[in-house]
Each structure stands twice: as structure tokens, then as C-alpha cells.
């Protein structure tokens, strides 16, 4: 079994894709807009250019993203995305990039399980845990 996170940005998906490309090197592997759907009867008038489904590659992981239904602000609660990097310098770079426009929750610091660990909520409200692997 494999579990893949699927994040709904409620109208801000293009912005999120661009941000994650810069912050964590996310690469778009596939992107489909609502205008590409075979059945247009379920598409809201102003949402044709919104992202219906996209696949991002971040390191060795896949994250699926969408604009969702574009009806309410996104609510990313009850989970975090955890990333393990190879060096303290890479942890600093990743943490600081994710914190741009977001909110640091726990500054990067040495812990009993990692030479560098920190938590941050990015500008979209997604919580990230950044750590250096052992």
C-alpha cells in the first residue's frame, strides 16, 4: 500500500504550484484544468481555468493537488507534510523558503532525533516538519 497526500487549495492551486516549485523544488508531472474535463456540465462558470488535478514530484515523493470546488478557504488541519533532507544547510534553506509568507511554529534546532528539526505553516496553511535525516 502507498499513501499519497492530495491537497485542495480552493482556487489558489496555480499559486501553490509556483510556490512549491521555488520552495522545495516541486516539479509538475501532470496538470489538467477543469476546461479539459469531458463533462462540462459540472464545472462552475468561472472555474474553467482552475486546476482540476495535478501531480507534483517533490524529491522522491508525489503530492497531488487541485483547486477543489473553489467555494471556501482551504482548511489544512490535523496533518503535516514531513520532509527529510540530507544536511543542516538544506534544512535551513527548505524551512526558510516554506516560512516565506507563512508562520514559523518551531524554529529549527537540534533535537534528540535529528541534528536539525523545525515546524512551519506555509502561506497556504499547510504545516510542514523539516528535519535532517540520521
C-alpha positions in Angstrom: 0.0 0.0 0.0 1.1 3.5 -0.8 -0.5 6.7 0.6 -0.2 10.0 -1.4 -1.3 13.3 0.0 -3.9 15.2 -2.0 -4.2 18.9 -1.2 -7.1 21.1 -2.2 -6.2 24.8 -2.5 -9.7 26.1 -3.2 -8.7 28.5 -6.1 -5.0 29.0 -5.3 -3.5 25.9 -6.8 -1.5 27.7 -9.6 0.0 29.9 -6.9 0.8 26.9 -4.7 2.4 25.0 -7.6 4.6 28.0 -8.3 5.5 28.5 -4.6 6.4 24.8 -4.0 8.5 24.8 -7.2 10.6 27.5 -5.7 10.5 26.5 -2.1 11.0 22.7 -2.3 11.8 22.0 -6.0 8.4 20.6 -6.8 8.1 19.5 -10.5 4.8 19.3 -12.3 4.4 15.8 -13.7 0.8 16.2 -14.9 -1.8 19.0 -14.9 -5.4 19.0 -16.0 -7.7 22.0 -15.9 -11.4 21.9 -15.5 -11.8 23.0 -19.1 -10.2 19.7 -20.1 -12.9 17.6 -18.4 -15.1 15.7 -20.9 -18.3 16.6 -19.0 -18.5 20.4 -18.7 -22.0 20.3 -17.0 -20.5 20.1 -13.5 -18.0 22.9 -14.0 -18.7 26.3 -12.4 -18.6 29.2 -14.9 -15.6 30.9 -13.5 -13.5 27.8 -12.8 -12.6 26.5 -16.3 -9.0 27.7 -16.0 -8.6 26.3 -12.4 -6.6 23.2 -11.7 -8.8 20.1 -11.6 -5.9 17.7 -10.9 -2.1 17.9 -10.9 0.7 15.7 -9.8 3.8 17.2 -8.2 7.1 15.4 -7.7 9.0 16.6 -4.6 12.2 14.7 -4.3 11.2 11.0 -4.2 7.6 11.8 -3.3 4.4 12.6 -5.1 1.9 15.1 -3.9 -1.5 15.5 -5.7 -3.1 19.0 -5.8 -6.3 20.6 -7.0 -8.2 23.8 -6.8 -11.1 21.7 -5.4 -14.5 23.3 -5.7 -13.3 26.9 -5.1 -16.0 27.6 -2.6 -14.4 28.1 0.8 -10.9 28.8 2.1 -8.7 25.7 2.4 -8.6 24.1 5.8 -5.4 22.1 6.3 -5.8 20.8 9.8 -4.9 17.6 11.6 -1.8 16.7 9.5 1.6 17.8 8.4 3.9 17.1 5.5 7.2 15.9 6.8 10.3 16.2 4.7 13.7 14.7 5.5 16.8 16.4 4.0 20.4 15.4 3.9 22.1 18.4 5.5 21.6 21.3 8.0 22.2 23.8 5.2 19.4 22.1 3.2 17.1 22.1 6.2 17.7 25.9 6.7 17.0 26.6 3.0 13.8 24.5 2.9 12.5 25.8 6.2 13.1 29.4 5.3 11.5 29.0 1.9 8.4 27.4 3.4 8.2 30.1 6.1 8.1 32.9 3.4 4.7 34.4 3.9 3.9 31.7 6.4 4.2 31.2 10.1 7.2 29.5 11.9 5.8 27.2 14.6 9.0 25.7 16.0 12.4 27.1 15.0 15.0 24.8 13.5 17.1 23.3 16.3 18.9 20.2 17.4 16.7 17.5 18.9 17.2 14.1 20.3 16.1 12.5 17.0 17.7 15.0 14.5 20.6 17.4 14.3 18.0 19.9 12.9 14.2 19.9 13.2 11.6 22.5 12.9 7.9 23.1 12.1 6.4 25.8 9.9 2.9 26.6 8.4 3.3 27.8 4.9 1.4 30.7 3.3 -1.4 28.3 2.3 -1.9 26.9 5.8 -0.1 23.6 5.2 2.0 22.5 8.2 5.5 21.2 7.4 8.0 19.4 9.5 11.6 19.8 8.2 14.3 17.5 9.6 17.8 16.3 8.8 17.9 12.5 8.5 20.2 10.4 10.7 
